[in-house]
Amino acid sequence: MTLILILAVLFAVLAITVTLLEKSSFRMSNEDMAKWSKWIVPLIAISLLIQLIRMMFA
């Protein structure tokens, strides 16, 4: 039951986010996307490393 509730909430949030983004006129240039993508992978790697360390010492 809990799993179904979590999935329903996630689906609702996704639907709301998609509709809001489609209605907004927010556009990113290629330069902006390149700047963001340069930071995304290292941040994900750092967060995974922190989670691994937390799991090892927990």
PDB file of N, CA, C and O in Angstrom:
ATOM      1  N   MET A   1       0.821  -1.198   0.000  1.00  0.00           N
ATOM      2  CA  MET A   1       0.000   0.000   0.000  1.00  0.00           C
ATOM      3  C   MET A   1       0.861   1.257   0.000  1.00  0.00           C
ATOM      4  O   MET A   1       0.572   2.227  -0.700  1.00  0.00           O
ATOM      5  N   THR A   2       1.926   1.220   0.800  1.00  0.00           N
ATOM      6  CA  THR A   2       2.813   2.376   0.881  1.00  0.00           C
ATOM      7  C   THR A   2       3.487   2.628  -0.462  1.00  0.00           C
ATOM      8  O   THR A   2       3.639   3.774  -0.886  1.00  0.00           O
ATOM      9  N   LEU A   3       3.888   1.550  -1.123  1.00  0.00           N
ATOM     10  CA  LEU A   3       4.543   1.687  -2.416  1.00  0.00           C
ATOM     11  C   LEU A   3       3.617   2.342  -3.430  1.00  0.00           C
ATOM     12  O   LEU A   3       4.049   3.208  -4.191  1.00  0.00           O
ATOM     13  N   ILE A   4       2.369   1.948  -3.452  1.00  0.00           N
ATOM     14  CA  ILE A   4       1.397   2.533  -4.379  1.00  0.00           C
ATOM     15  C   ILE A   4       1.206   4.012  -4.083  1.00  0.00           C
ATOM     16  O   ILE A   4       1.102   4.819  -5.006  1.00  0.00           O
ATOM     17  N   LEU A   5       1.160   4.370  -2.823  1.00  0.00           N
ATOM     18  CA  LEU A   5       1.013   5.776  -2.439  1.00  0.00           C
ATOM     19  C   LEU A   5       2.226   6.593  -2.879  1.00  0.00           C
ATOM     20  O   LEU A   5       2.071   7.696  -3.403  1.00  0.00           O
ATOM     21  N   ILE A   6       3.426   6.063  -2.670  1.00  0.00           N
ATOM     22  CA  ILE A   6       4.639   6.769  -3.089  1.00  0.00           C
ATOM     23  C   ILE A   6       4.660   6.941  -4.598  1.00  0.00           C
ATOM     24  O   ILE A   6       4.978   8.022  -5.093  1.00  0.00           O
ATOM     25  N   LEU A   7       4.327   5.888  -5.333  1.00  0.00           N
ATOM     26  CA  LEU A   7       4.309   5.976  -6.794  1.00  0.00           C
ATOM     27  C   LEU A   7       3.263   6.972  -7.283  1.00  0.00           C
ATOM     28  O   LEU A   7       3.508   7.700  -8.245  1.00  0.00           O
ATOM     29  N   ALA A   8       2.109   7.015  -6.639  1.00  0.00           N
ATOM     30  CA  ALA A   8       1.068   7.966  -7.027  1.00  0.00           C
ATOM     31  C   ALA A   8       1.520   9.400  -6.794  1.00  0.00           C
ATOM     32  O   ALA A   8       1.286  10.272  -7.631  1.00  0.00           O
ATOM     33  N   VAL A   9       2.165   9.647  -5.663  1.00  0.00           N
ATOM     34  CA  VAL A   9       2.658  10.998  -5.375  1.00  0.00           C
ATOM     35  C   VAL A   9       3.737  11.394  -6.373  1.00  0.00           C
ATOM     36  O   VAL A   9       3.727  12.518  -6.876  1.00  0.00           O
ATOM     37  N   LEU A  10       4.665  10.492  -6.667  1.00  0.00           N
ATOM     38  CA  LEU A  10       5.714  10.798  -7.640  1.00  0.00           C
ATOM     39  C   LEU A  10       5.137  11.074  -9.026  1.00  0.00           C
ATOM     40  O   LEU A  10       5.591  11.985  -9.719  1.00  0.00           O
ATOM     41  N   PHE A  11       4.144  10.294  -9.426  1.00  0.00           N
ATOM     42  CA  PHE A  11       3.517  10.509 -10.726  1.00  0.00           C
ATOM     43  C   PHE A  11       2.808  11.855 -10.769  1.00  0.00           C
ATOM     44  O   PHE A  11       2.878  12.561 -11.775  1.00  0.00           O
ATOM     45  N   ALA A  12       2.125  12.218  -9.688  1.00  0.00           N
ATOM     46  CA  ALA A  12       1.431  13.509  -9.639  1.00  0.00           C
ATOM     47  C   ALA A  12       2.420  14.664  -9.719  1.00  0.00           C
ATOM     48  O   ALA A  12       2.189  15.634 -10.441  1.00  0.00           O
ATOM     49  N   VAL A  13       3.515  14.566  -8.984  1.00  0.00           N
ATOM     50  CA  VAL A  13       4.532  15.624  -9.025  1.00  0.00           C
ATOM     51  C   VAL A  13       5.143  15.721 -10.419  1.00  0.00           C
ATOM     52  O   VAL A  13       5.375  16.822 -10.919  1.00  0.00           O
ATOM     53  N   LEU A  14       5.403  14.586 -11.044  1.00  0.00           N
ATOM     54  CA  LEU A  14       5.950  14.593 -12.396  1.00  0.00           C
ATOM     55  C   LEU A  14       4.979  15.234 -13.377  1.00  0.00           C
ATOM     56  O   LEU A  14       5.393  16.033 -14.216  1.00  0.00           O
ATOM     57  N   ALA A  15       3.710  14.902 -13.289  1.00  0.00           N
ATOM     58  CA  ALA A  15       2.710  15.474 -14.192  1.00  0.00           C
ATOM     59  C   ALA A  15       2.601  16.980 -14.001  1.00  0.00           C
ATOM     60  O   ALA A  15       2.514  17.725 -14.977  1.00  0.00           O
ATOM     61  N   ILE A  16       2.604  17.429 -12.759  1.00  0.00           N
ATOM     62  CA  ILE A  16       2.522  18.873 -12.495  1.00  0.00           C
ATOM     63  C   ILE A  16       3.762  19.584 -13.013  1.00  0.00           C
ATOM     64  O   ILE A  16       3.654  20.652 -13.616  1.00  0.00           O
ATOM     65  N   THR A  17       4.935  19.008 -12.786  1.00  0.00           N
ATOM     66  CA  THR A  17       6.178  19.625 -13.239  1.00  0.00           C
ATOM     67  C   THR A  17       6.226  19.723 -14.755  1.00  0.00           C
ATOM     68  O   THR A  17       6.613  20.759 -15.296  1.00  0.00           O
ATOM     69  N   VAL A  18       5.839  18.664 -15.443  1.00  0.00           N
ATOM     70  CA  VAL A  18       5.868  18.676 -16.907  1.00  0.00           C
ATOM     71  C   VAL A  18       4.913  19.720 -17.458  1.00  0.00           C
ATOM     72  O   VAL A  18       5.271  20.454 -18.380  1.00  0.00           O
ATOM     73  N   THR A  19       3.715  19.801 -16.916  1.00  0.00           N
ATOM     74  CA  THR A  19       2.762  20.791 -17.431  1.00  0.00           C
ATOM     75  C   THR A  19       3.231  22.211 -17.157  1.00  0.00           C
ATOM     76  O   THR A  19       3.063  23.086 -18.006  1.00  0.00           O
ATOM     77  N   LEU A  20       3.814  22.458 -15.995  1.00  0.00           N
ATOM     78  CA  LEU A  20       4.317  23.803 -15.703  1.00  0.00           C
ATOM     79  C   LEU A  20       5.488  24.176 -16.602  1.00  0.00           C
ATOM     80  O   LEU A  20       5.583  25.317 -17.054  1.00  0.00           O
ATOM     81  N   LEU A  21       6.377  23.228 -16.863  1.00  0.00           N
ATOM     82  CA  LEU A  21       7.518  23.519 -17.729  1.00  0.00           C
ATOM     83  C   LEU A  21       7.095  23.726 -19.178  1.00  0.00           C
ATOM     84  O   LEU A  21       7.690  24.539 -19.885  1.00  0.00           O
ATOM     85  N   GLU A  22       6.079  23.004 -19.625  1.00  0.00           N
ATOM     86  CA  GLU A  22       5.603  23.188 -20.990  1.00  0.00           C
ATOM     87  C   GLU A  22       4.943  24.546 -21.169  1.00  0.00           C
ATOM     88  O   GLU A  22       5.063  25.153 -22.233  1.00  0.00           O
ATOM     89  N   LYS A  23       4.248  25.033 -20.147  1.00  0.00           N
ATOM     90  CA  LYS A  23       3.557  26.314 -20.258  1.00  0.00           C
ATOM     91  C   LYS A  23       4.498  27.501 -20.101  1.00  0.00           C
ATOM     92  O   LYS A  23       4.214  28.586 -20.609  1.00  0.00           O
ATOM     93  N   SER A  24       5.614  27.311 -19.405  1.00  0.00           N
ATOM     94  CA  SER A  24       6.541  28.427 -19.221  1.00  0.00           C
ATOM     95  C   SER A  24       7.371  28.611 -20.491  1.00  0.00           C
ATOM     96  O   SER A  24       7.498  27.697 -21.305  1.00  0.00           O
ATOM     97  N   SER A  25       7.921  29.790 -20.637  1.00  0.00           N
ATOM     98  CA  SER A  25       8.724  30.084 -21.827  1.00  0.00           C
ATOM     99  C   SER A  25      10.210  29.997 -21.509  1.00  0.00           C
ATOM    100  O   SER A  25      11.022  30.683 -22.131  1.00  0.00           O
ATOM    101  N   PHE A  26      10.570  29.158 -20.546  1.00  0.00           N
ATOM    102  CA  PHE A  26      11.961  29.010 -20.136  1.00  0.00           C
ATOM    103  C   PHE A  26      12.724  28.208 -21.184  1.00  0.00           C
ATOM    104  O   PHE A  26      12.381  27.061 -21.470  1.00  0.00           O
ATOM    105  N   ARG A  27      13.744  28.809 -21.746  1.00  0.00           N
ATOM    106  CA  ARG A  27      14.596  28.138 -22.728  1.00  0.00           C
ATOM    107  C   ARG A  27      16.047  28.347 -22.329  1.00  0.00           C
ATOM    108  O   ARG A  27      16.423  29.420 -21.855  1.00  0.00           O
ATOM    109  N   MET A  28      16.853  27.324 -22.522  1.00  0.00           N
ATOM    110  CA  MET A  28      18.281  27.437 -22.219  1.00  0.00           C
ATOM    111  C   MET A  28      19.066  27.435 -23.514  1.00  0.00           C
ATOM    112  O   MET A  28      18.767  26.678 -24.437  1.00  0.00           O
ATOM    113  N   SER A  29      20.069  28.285 -23.572  1.00  0.00           N
ATOM    114  CA  SER A  29      20.937  28.296 -24.744  1.00  0.00           C
ATOM    115  C   SER A  29      21.928  27.135 -24.640  1.00  0.00           C
ATOM    116  O   SER A  29      22.064  26.507 -23.591  1.00  0.00           O
ATOM    117  N   ASN A  30      22.605  26.870 -25.736  1.00  0.00           N
ATOM    118  CA  ASN A  30      23.582  25.782 -25.734  1.00  0.00           C
ATOM    119  C   ASN A  30      24.726  26.071 -24.771  1.00  0.00           C
ATOM    120  O   ASN A  30      25.263  25.159 -24.141  1.00  0.00           O
ATOM    121  N   GLU A  31      25.096  27.349 -24.659  1.00  0.00           N
ATOM    122  CA  GLU A  31      26.179  27.711 -23.738  1.00  0.00           C
ATOM    123  C   GLU A  31      25.775  27.452 -22.287  1.00  0.00           C
ATOM    124  O   GLU A  31      26.570  26.950 -21.492  1.00  0.00           O
ATOM    125  N   ASP A  32      24.523  27.803 -21.951  1.00  0.00           N
ATOM    126  CA  ASP A  32      24.037  27.557 -20.590  1.00  0.00           C
ATOM    127  C   ASP A  32      23.982  26.063 -20.291  1.00  0.00           C
ATOM    128  O   ASP A  32      24.354  25.631 -19.200  1.00  0.00           O
ATOM    129  N   MET A  33      23.519  25.278 -21.257  1.00  0.00           N
ATOM    130  CA  MET A  33      23.454  23.834 -21.053  1.00  0.00           C
ATOM    131  C   MET A  33      24.848  23.244 -20.879  1.00  0.00           C
ATOM    132  O   MET A  33      25.041  22.331 -20.076  1.00  0.00           O
ATOM    133  N   ALA A  34      25.820  23.764 -21.627  1.00  0.00           N
ATOM    134  CA  ALA A  34      27.193  23.276 -21.487  1.00  0.00           C
ATOM    135  C   ALA A  34      27.742  23.600 -20.098  1.00  0.00           C
ATOM    136  O   ALA A  34      28.440  22.787 -19.492  1.00  0.00           O
ATOM    137  N   LYS A  35      27.416  24.809 -19.597  1.00  0.00           N
ATOM    138  CA  LYS A  35      27.872  25.178 -18.250  1.00  0.00           C
ATOM    139  C   LYS A  35      27.272  24.253 -17.195  1.00  0.00           C
ATOM    140  O   LYS A  35      27.973  23.790 -16.295  1.00  0.00           O
ATOM    141  N   TRP A  36      25.974  23.987 -17.310  1.00  0.00           N
ATOM    142  CA  TRP A  36      25.308  23.126 -16.333  1.00  0.00           C
ATOM    143  C   TRP A  36      25.813  21.694 -16.425  1.00  0.00           C
ATOM    144  O   TRP A  36      26.061  21.060 -15.399  1.00  0.00           O
ATOM    145  N   SER A  37      25.969  21.179 -17.629  1.00  0.00           N
ATOM    146  CA  SER A  37      26.380  19.786 -17.774  1.00  0.00           C
ATOM    147  C   SER A  37      27.809  19.574 -17.296  1.00  0.00           C
ATOM    148  O   SER A  37      28.175  18.465 -16.908  1.00  0.00           O
ATOM    149  N   LYS A  38      28.619  20.627 -17.320  1.00  0.00           N
ATOM    150  CA  LYS A  38      29.987  20.523 -16.821  1.00  0.00           C
ATOM    151  C   LYS A  38      29.999  20.283 -15.308  1.00  0.00           C
ATOM    152  O   LYS A  38      30.933  19.671 -14.789  1.00  0.00           O
ATOM    153  N   TRP A  39      28.979  20.756 -14.604  1.00  0.00           N
ATOM    154  CA  TRP A  39      28.916  20.627 -13.152  1.00  0.00           C
ATOM    155  C   TRP A  39      28.111  19.421 -12.682  1.00  0.00           C
ATOM    156  O   TRP A  39      28.321  18.951 -11.564  1.00  0.00           O
ATOM    157  N   ILE A  40      27.212  18.915 -13.490  1.00  0.00           N
ATOM    158  CA  ILE A  40      26.295  17.862 -13.045  1.00  0.00           C
ATOM    159  C   ILE A  40      27.029  16.560 -12.711  1.00  0.00           C
ATOM    160  O   ILE A  40      26.823  16.003 -11.633  1.00  0.00           O
ATOM    161  N   VAL A  41      27.869  16.074 -13.605  1.00  0.00           N
ATOM    162  CA  VAL A  41      28.527  14.779 -13.399  1.00  0.00           C
ATOM    163  C   VAL A  41      29.439  14.792 -12.167  1.00  0.00           C
ATOM    164  O   VAL A  41      29.375  13.852 -11.375  1.00  0.00           O
ATOM    165  N   PRO A  42      30.290  15.817 -11.968  1.00  0.00           N
ATOM    166  CA  PRO A  42      31.097  15.811 -10.734  1.00  0.00           C
ATOM    167  C   PRO A  42      30.251  15.883  -9.464  1.00  0.00           C
ATOM    168  O   PRO A  42      30.593  15.249  -8.465  1.00  0.00           O
ATOM    169  N   LEU A  43      29.161  16.637  -9.482  1.00  0.00           N
ATOM    170  CA  LEU A  43      28.310  16.721  -8.297  1.00  0.00           C
ATOM    171  C   LEU A  43      27.646  15.385  -7.987  1.00  0.00           C
ATOM    172  O   LEU A  43      27.523  15.006  -6.823  1.00  0.00           O
ATOM    173  N   ILE A  44      27.219  14.675  -9.023  1.00  0.00           N
ATOM    174  CA  ILE A  44      26.633  13.346  -8.809  1.00  0.00           C
ATOM    175  C   ILE A  44      27.686  12.387  -8.264  1.00  0.00           C
ATOM    176  O   ILE A  44      27.403  11.596  -7.365  1.00  0.00           O
ATOM    177  N   ALA A  45      28.904  12.459  -8.810  1.00  0.00           N
ATOM    178  CA  ALA A  45      29.979  11.593  -8.325  1.00  0.00           C
ATOM    179  C   ALA A  45      30.298  11.884  -6.862  1.00  0.00           C
ATOM    180  O   ALA A  45      30.494  10.955  -6.078  1.00  0.00           O
ATOM    181  N   ILE A  46      30.353  13.151  -6.489  1.00  0.00           N
ATOM    182  CA  ILE A  46      30.629  13.520  -5.097  1.00  0.00           C
ATOM    183  C   ILE A  46      29.511  13.024  -4.182  1.00  0.00           C
ATOM    184  O   ILE A  46      29.779  12.499  -3.101  1.00  0.00           O
ATOM    185  N   SER A  47      28.267  13.188  -4.609  1.00  0.00           N
ATOM    186  CA  SER A  47      27.155  12.737  -3.761  1.00  0.00           C
ATOM    187  C   SER A  47      27.162  11.212  -3.607  1.00  0.00           C
ATOM    188  O   SER A  47      26.862  10.703  -2.528  1.00  0.00           O
ATOM    189  N   LEU A  48      27.500  10.485  -4.666  1.00  0.00           N
ATOM    190  CA  LEU A  48      27.588   9.025  -4.551  1.00  0.00           C
ATOM    191  C   LEU A  48      28.724   8.613  -3.620  1.00  0.00           C
ATOM    192  O   LEU A  48      28.580   7.666  -2.846  1.00  0.00           O
ATOM    193  N   LEU A  49      29.844   9.314  -3.692  1.00  0.00           N
ATOM    194  CA  LEU A  49      30.967   9.019  -2.815  1.00  0.00           C
ATOM    195  C   LEU A  49      30.609   9.286  -1.354  1.00  0.00           C
ATOM    196  O   LEU A  49      30.964   8.503  -0.473  1.00  0.00           O
ATOM    197  N   ILE A  50      29.914  10.379  -1.101  1.00  0.00           N
ATOM    198  CA  ILE A  50      29.483  10.694   0.263  1.00  0.00           C
ATOM    199  C   ILE A  50      28.522   9.626   0.779  1.00  0.00           C
ATOM    200  O   ILE A  50      28.622   9.205   1.932  1.00  0.00           O
ATOM    201  N   GLN A  51      27.595   9.188  -0.065  1.00  0.00           N
ATOM    202  CA  GLN A  51      26.662   8.136   0.354  1.00  0.00           C
ATOM    203  C   GLN A  51      27.396   6.831   0.656  1.00  0.00           C
ATOM    204  O   GLN A  51      27.053   6.128   1.607  1.00  0.00           O
ATOM    205  N   LEU A  52      28.403   6.508  -0.154  1.00  0.00           N
ATOM    206  CA  LEU A  52      29.182   5.294   0.084  1.00  0.00           C
ATOM    207  C   LEU A  52      29.904   5.373   1.421  1.00  0.00           C
ATOM    208  O   LEU A  52      29.916   4.406   2.183  1.00  0.00           O
ATOM    209  N   ILE A  53      30.505   6.519   1.707  1.00  0.00           N
ATOM    210  CA  ILE A  53      31.200   6.699   2.982  1.00  0.00           C
ATOM    211  C   ILE A  53      30.220   6.606   4.147  1.00  0.00           C
ATOM    212  O   ILE A  53      30.520   5.985   5.166  1.00  0.00           O
ATOM    213  N   ARG A  54      29.052   7.222   3.996  1.00  0.00           N
ATOM    214  CA  ARG A  54      28.046   7.158   5.069  1.00  0.00           C
ATOM    215  C   ARG A  54      27.594   5.718   5.319  1.00  0.00           C
ATOM    216  O   ARG A  54      27.391   5.317   6.465  1.00  0.00           O
ATOM    217  N   MET A  55      27.437   4.942   4.242  1.00  0.00           N
ATOM    218  CA  MET A  55      27.006   3.555   4.407  1.00  0.00           C
ATOM    219  C   MET A  55      28.097   2.704   5.050  1.00  0.00           C
ATOM    220  O   MET A  55      27.799   1.783   5.811  1.00  0.00           O
ATOM    221  N   MET A  56      29.360   3.007   4.747  1.00  0.00           N
ATOM    222  CA  MET A  56      30.455   2.230   5.319  1.00  0.00           C
ATOM    223  C   MET A  56      30.577   2.447   6.822  1.00  0.00           C
ATOM    224  O   MET A  56      30.923   1.516   7.549  1.00  0.00           O
ATOM    225  N   PHE A  57      30.300   3.655   7.301  1.00  0.00           N
ATOM    226  CA  PHE A  57      30.464   3.966   8.714  1.00  0.00           C
ATOM    227  C   PHE A  57      29.166   3.908   9.507  1.00  0.00           C
ATOM    228  O   PHE A  57      29.157   4.198  10.703  1.00  0.00           O
ATOM    229  N   ALA A  58      28.088   3.541   8.864  1.00  0.00           N
ATOM    230  CA  ALA A  58      26.807   3.480   9.584  1.00  0.00           C
ATOM    231  C   ALA A  58      26.600   2.125  10.223  1.00  0.00           C
ATOM    232  O   ALA A  58      25.576   1.897  10.868  1.00  0.00           O
TER     233      ALA A  58
END
